[in-house]
């Protein structure tokens, strides 16, 4: 896991990854403004261009280009595609909740329980019973091999209920050497991470902030993780 404290350091880390994979572009997933800020306004794109590395930004919609004063720094840009739902996702919220609770228990993240208690403070009796059952099941779900089973089960559930074919075709057209997640807690990125795994394209999770590790959601599985300091790495 890399520890970075500047855009220049991250650029240095990305360059050899690209060099070892036929010099395809680095695809940055930027579904929200924070990703655009960190990639463009940090000077990273100019730094990568100076190192001979091509880039491609995927944003929520092409019109976002008009909102950025420094968009001239971007070589290529296109819209993030969605994965249409093709089957009912009944049961997914419960599976999500169980994985989140298991993740928090596995890594001893007390913030999750405080925040979860606040959000559900007005729940009726059946919903409270559901939360208590999920909390109890997470004792088992936080341990191997049950935790790994939950991760795989949720991934298969999403693949079964969504069609990621358009996303996979998009990546096949771009032929990236690396896919970089800038906002891993935003659901728009998930189909691209799934498609990248299918196509054998390495992924890097650029963890946006320390609180993404404690109260946002379960971190996706990446090949590489970039964090801002050693405390986040630990």
N, C-alpha and C positions, 0 to 999 in steps of 0.2 A: 504494500500500500504506500503510495507516494504522499509525502507531506510537502505542500507548496505554500509560499507566502507572496507570490507575485505572478502576474500573467506571463512574464518572461520565463520563470521557472517551469510553468506548465507547458509553455511552448517547447522548451528544451526537452521535456519528458515525452511530448507527443511526437516529435520529429523522428526518433528511431523506430517508433511503432509503425509509422507510415512508411519509412524507408524499407522495412522488412516485408511490406505487402504491396509491391508493384506500384507504389506511388499513387494510389487512388486518393480521392479527396477525403478529408476529414468531414464527416457530417455532424453538425451541431444541432441537437434538438432544442429549440428555443420557443416553447409554447407560451411563456409569459415574459413580462418585461425584465425580470431579474436576470434571466439567461441572456437576453439581448444586451443588457447593461454590462454583464461580466465578460461577454465575448467581444463586443465591439468597443465599448467605451473604455475598457481596460487597455486597449491597444494590442490585444492578443492577435487579431486578424492581421494587422500590419506586421507584427512580429513573425507570424507564421509565413506570411508572404515573403518576408525578407529571407527566410530560411528555405524558400523554394517549395513550400508546402501549399497545395491548393485546398480550398475549403468550400463547403456548401452549407448554408443555413436553412433549416426548416422552421418556419414560423406558423403561427395559428392561421394567418391569412395573408396573401400578398400585399394587401393594403397597408400592412404594418411598415413597409418600406418607407412610406411617405412620412412616418412619424419620427424617423431617425435622421438627425443631422449628419451623422457620420456614415450613412449607408453607402457612400462611395467607396468605403473600405472593403465592402463585400463583393466577392467575385461572382458568386452564384447564390440564388435564393429561390425557394419555392414553398408552397403551402404544405403544412402537415395534413396528411390524409387521415380520415377516420376509418375505423373498422366497424362496419354496420352490424347490428345485432340480427342474427338469423334464427335464434331460438330463445325461449324464455330463460331468464336468469333467476328464476325463483330458487331461493336457497343460498344465493351468492352472498347476500348481506350477512347471513349467519356465519358462513364460512370465513368471510373477511373478518368479522368480529372475533372469531375464535383464533384466527392466525395472529391478529393484532395483540390479543391478550396473551397468547403463547409467546409471541416475540418479546413483549414487555417483561413477562415473567422470566423468560430465558436469559435476558440481558439485564434484569433487575432495574427496570426503568419505572421508578415510582411516579414520575410525572404523568404517565399514561393513566394510572388509576385515579389520580386526583382530577384530571381533566375529564375523564370518562364519567366520573361520579357527578361532576358539575353539569355536563351535557344531559345526563339522564335523571336529574334531580326531581323532575316532575312526572316521571314515568308512573303508570298505573301498576297494579299488582302483577298482572301477567308479564309485562315488560321487565319488571324487576326480577321476576322468577327466571326469565330468559337470560338476563345479564348474570344472575347468580350461577346458572347452569353453565354458561360459557366460561365464567371465571373458574369454576370447579374443573371443567374439562381441560382448561389451559394448564393445569398442573401436569397432566399427562402430555398434552400437546407441546409443551416447552422442551420435552426431552426427545432424544433420538431413540428409535427411528421415526417416531410419530411426527416430530416437527418437520423433517424432510418430506414426509408423506403429505402434510398439509400444504407445503409450498408447491409440490408437484400437482396435487389435486386441484388447487386453485388455478394453476396455470392451465391445466387440461380443461377445467370448467370454462375458462374464458375462451380458449380455442374452440371449444364445442359450441359456444353460444355466439361467437363473433366470427366474421369473415375477414381475415387479415390478408387475403389475396391482393387487394389493391396496394396495400402497404409493402408487401413482399415484392411486388412488381416494381414499385417505386425505387426500392433499394437496389434491385437487380439492374435498373436503368442507371442509377447513380454509381454503382460499383465502388462503394467507399472502402477505404482501408481501415477505417475506425468510425464507430458511432459514439458520440459523446452526449451523455444526458446532462443537461444543466438544471433540470427541475424534476428530480426523480419522483417527487410526490404528486406530480400532475399526471392524471390518467391518460392524457393525449399521447404520452411517450410510450406507454406500455406496448401497443401493437408493433412499434418500430423495434423495441428491444426483443420482442418475441421473434419477429422476422429476421433480425440480425443473427439470433442464435440459430435459426433454421438454415441460414445461408453461410454460417461459419464466419461471420464478420465479428471481430472482437468489439466489446463495448467497454466504455469507461464511465463510471458514475462520478460526476463532479458534485460533491456534496455541498449544497448551497450555503448551509449555516449549521451551527452546532445543534440547534433545536430540531433539525431534520432527523437527528439521531435519537431523539427522546420523545417527541410528541406529534410528529406529522403522520407517519404511517410506516408500514413495514418496508424496509429497504429492498428494492429489487436485487436480483443476483446479477452482478457484473463480473467481467474478467479483470477489471482494474478499478480501483477507487482512488480518487484524489480528494484530500482533505486539507484544511487550512493550517492545522497545527498538530503537534504531537498528542495533545489532550484529546482531540477528536479522533485521532488514529487509535489511541488506547481504548 
